[in-house]
Amino acid sequence: MDSGQLPSRSYIPKSPHGPFPYSPADLTPMDVGNDSSFYNVPRFVTHIDDNAILNLRKYYDSVLPRQGRILDFCSSWISHYPPEVQDAAAAGTLDVLGVGMNAPELSKNPALKGWAVQDLNEDPEVRLPGSREGNLDASTCVVSIDYLTRPVEVLQSIRRQTNEGGQVHLIVSSRCFPSKAVGRWLDVGEEERLDMVGDYLWWSGWRNIEIQTLVVGTWRRDPLWVVRGENIAKSAGTPVGRVLV
Ligand SMILES: C[S@@+](CC[C@H](N)C(=O)[O-])C[C@H]1O[C@@H](n2cnc3c(N)ncnc32)[C@H](O)[C@@H]1O
């Protein structure tokens, strides 16, 4: 990946002091609820192609810390972390935690030191495995933000548990389970989806939000973007609030 050649832009909210710009219908999938049964069967597959995985690993290599604590949320049997991050986890300098929906998948993920099953649409307060609240240096979420019906509450919860200067990296591609993606995701094009994810971050208090292309998609290869934000201030520990829509 030569990221210098690929488009990258700052995200700018259209109405930074206005209310969260999406309606309940925008955030409701065709198949509401039942997430536990939908994800009950393990899927030992990759959801993006090999080229996207290669470029995602390179991206992670350039941004993820080698010390501290990382969370992979909406995780599965694979986190796509590069060998350097896996080595730091194996050496014990880096704690890698995972939250997902399927225990057999999470138990096979070699990167994870600890993991927990949690339906974030039922309970958006992210509970780190082992009751180890907080102190995150980075979080990742791969091709899954489109399934979260309460994304702002989830991202607020993660921000509250993130150290000052820590980042969240939301990876987006073009494939999805259509019945489970939130309504607006299926109604708009790529640029609007990326701005929507930027809006999720803005309204949950993340700042320095940027949108970067990791792979330009073609008819034969998956596109890949990251929408990332930074926690610029130590949170005062505000409880998760309802988002006004
Ligand atoms: C397309 S898979 C991606 C999995 C993984 N990130 C990867 O790259 O292989 C979508 C994932 O979203 C997560 N997910 C979907 N609905 C969820 C929910 N209600 N709560 C928590 N996680 C959810 C599940 O963990 C599921 O594995």
The ligand as a Tripos MOL2 file, in Angstrom:
@<TRIPOS>MOLECULE
LIG
   27    29     1     0     0
SMALL
NO_CHARGES

@<TRIPOS>ATOM
      1 C1        -19.0760   -9.3620    8.7510 C.3       1 LIG1
      2 S1        -18.7040   -9.9500   10.3620 S.3       1 LIG1
      3 C2        -17.0940   -9.2540   10.6400 C.3       1 LIG1
      4 C3        -16.3510   -9.9800   11.7110 C.3       1 LIG1
      5 C4        -14.8950   -9.5510   11.9170 C.3       1 LIG1
      6 N1        -14.7820   -8.1740   12.3240 N.3       1 LIG1
      7 C5        -14.0670   -9.8500   10.6900 C.2       1 LIG1
      8 O1        -13.4980   -8.9320   10.0990 O.co2     1 LIG1
      9 O2        -13.9670  -11.0300   10.3420 O.co2     1 LIG1
     10 C6        -19.7960   -8.9790   11.3350 C.3       1 LIG1
     11 C7        -19.5650   -9.0610   12.8200 C.3       1 LIG1
     12 O3        -20.3310   -8.0350   13.4400 O.3       1 LIG1
     13 C8        -20.5520   -8.3920   14.7630 C.3       1 LIG1
     14 N2        -21.8930   -7.9860   15.1710 N.ar      1 LIG1
     15 C9        -23.0020   -7.9480   14.4110 C.ar      1 LIG1
     16 N3        -24.0790   -7.5940   15.1480 N.ar      1 LIG1
     17 C10       -23.6150   -7.3770   16.3960 C.ar      1 LIG1
     18 C11       -24.2260   -7.0070   17.6180 C.ar      1 LIG1
     19 N4        -25.5370   -6.8060   17.7050 N.pl3     1 LIG1
     20 N5        -23.4320   -6.8790   18.7160 N.ar      1 LIG1
     21 C12       -22.1040   -7.1200   18.6430 C.ar      1 LIG1
     22 N6        -21.4660   -7.4850   17.5170 N.ar      1 LIG1
     23 C13       -22.2110   -7.6120   16.4100 C.ar      1 LIG1
     24 C14       -20.3780   -9.9060   14.8820 C.3       1 LIG1
     25 O4        -19.3010  -10.1420   15.7540 O.3       1 LIG1
     26 C15       -19.9950  -10.3380   13.4930 C.3       1 LIG1
     27 O5        -18.9770  -11.2640   13.5200 O.3       1 LIG1
@<TRIPOS>BOND
     1     1     2 1
     2     2     3 1
     3     2    10 1
     4     3     4 1
     5     4     5 1
     6     5     6 1
     7     5     7 1
     8     7     8 2
     9     7     9 1
    10    10    11 1
    11    11    12 1
    12    11    26 1
    13    12    13 1
    14    13    14 1
    15    13    24 1
    16    14    15 ar
    17    14    23 ar
    18    15    16 ar
    19    16    17 ar
    20    17    18 ar
    21    17    23 ar
    22    18    19 1
    23    18    20 ar
    24    20    21 ar
    25    21    22 ar
    26    22    23 ar
    27    24    25 1
    28    24    26 1
    29    26    27 1
@<TRIPOS>SUBSTRUCTURE
     1 LIG1         1 GROUP 0 **** ****
